[in-house]
Amino acid sequence: MSQIKQPQSNKFRYLRSSRFWLAGPATLIVSIFIMAAMSLWLPEGKASIDHLVFPLVLFPLIWVIVFFYVVLENNIKRARWVMLALLLLNALPVIASILGWLK
């Protein structure tokens, strides 16, 4: 019996979509940087741990907001620019803190 060759199925066609990369890894990276930056601009509480606990507790909410923004935004270019702006706005203070430029 001869088998008819089927065309390659597009199982992984979503990997070519920029929305997939923005909603997946980029959302996670931006959310982590937002969480890390929150500990820098939230005031310390009486026990001196509030500025560390709140970002950890709010991380799922931050991730969900960023994820749904990317998924529901019609203009993907605008979503890219907003994600880049969020990343830069939150990554710069974190990197400056790590390098010792703050305090």
C-alpha positions as CSV (number, residue, x, y, z in Angstrom):
1,M,0.0,0.0,0.0
2,S,1.2,3.4,-0.8
3,Q,0.7,6.2,1.7
4,I,-0.3,9.6,0.6
5,K,1.9,12.3,2.0
6,Q,-0.1,14.7,4.1
7,P,1.1,18.3,4.2
8,Q,2.8,19.3,7.4
9,S,0.3,20.3,9.9
10,N,0.8,23.7,11.5
11,K,1.0,22.4,15.1
12,F,3.4,25.1,16.1
13,R,2.1,28.1,14.1
14,Y,1.5,30.0,17.3
15,L,5.2,30.3,17.8
16,R,5.4,32.7,14.9
17,S,2.8,35.0,16.5
18,S,4.1,38.0,18.3
19,R,1.1,38.0,20.5
20,F,2.1,34.6,21.9
21,W,5.6,35.9,22.8
22,L,4.1,39.1,24.4
23,A,1.5,37.2,26.4
24,G,3.8,34.5,27.5
25,P,7.5,35.2,28.3
26,A,7.4,39.0,28.0
27,T,4.4,39.2,30.4
28,L,6.2,37.1,32.9
29,I,9.4,39.2,32.7
30,V,7.6,42.5,32.9
31,S,5.5,41.3,35.9
32,I,8.7,40.2,37.7
33,F,10.3,43.6,37.1
34,I,7.2,45.4,38.3
35,M,7.2,43.2,41.4
36,A,10.9,43.9,42.0
37,A,10.4,47.7,41.6
38,M,7.5,47.8,44.0
39,S,9.8,47.0,46.9
40,L,11.7,50.2,46.0
41,W,8.8,52.6,45.9
42,L,6.5,51.2,48.5
43,P,7.1,52.7,52.0
44,E,8.3,50.4,54.8
45,G,5.7,49.4,57.4
46,K,6.1,49.1,61.2
47,A,7.7,45.7,60.9
48,S,9.9,46.8,57.9
49,I,8.6,44.0,55.8
50,D,5.5,45.5,54.2
51,H,7.4,46.7,51.2
52,L,8.5,43.1,50.6
53,V,5.3,41.3,51.3
54,F,2.9,43.4,49.2
55,P,4.7,42.8,45.9
56,L,4.7,39.0,46.5
57,V,1.1,39.0,47.4
58,L,0.1,41.2,44.5
59,F,2.2,39.4,41.8
60,P,-0.6,37.2,40.5
61,L,-2.8,40.3,40.1
62,I,0.0,42.2,38.3
63,W,0.6,39.2,36.0
64,V,-3.2,38.9,35.2
65,I,-3.5,42.6,34.4
66,V,-0.5,42.6,32.0
67,F,-1.5,39.3,30.4
68,F,-5.1,40.4,29.7
69,Y,-4.0,43.7,28.4
70,V,-1.7,42.0,25.8
71,V,-4.4,39.5,24.8
72,L,-7.2,41.9,24.5
73,E,-5.4,44.8,22.9
74,N,-6.3,45.2,19.2
75,N,-3.2,47.1,18.2
76,I,-0.2,44.8,18.7
77,K,2.3,47.5,18.1
78,R,0.8,49.6,20.9
79,A,0.9,46.6,23.2
80,R,4.6,46.2,22.3
81,W,5.3,49.8,23.2
82,V,3.4,49.7,26.4
83,M,5.2,46.5,27.5
84,L,8.5,48.1,26.6
85,A,7.7,51.2,28.5
86,L,6.6,49.2,31.6
87,L,9.8,47.2,31.4
88,L,12.0,50.2,31.2
89,L,10.1,52.2,33.8
90,N,10.5,49.3,36.3
91,A,13.8,47.8,35.3
92,L,15.8,50.9,35.5
93,P,15.3,51.5,39.3
94,V,15.9,47.8,40.0
95,I,19.1,47.7,38.0
96,A,20.2,51.0,39.7
97,S,19.5,49.5,43.1
98,I,21.5,46.4,42.3
99,L,24.5,48.5,41.1
100,G,24.3,50.6,44.2
101,W,23.4,53.8,42.5
102,L,20.4,54.3,44.9
103,K,20.9,55.1,48.6
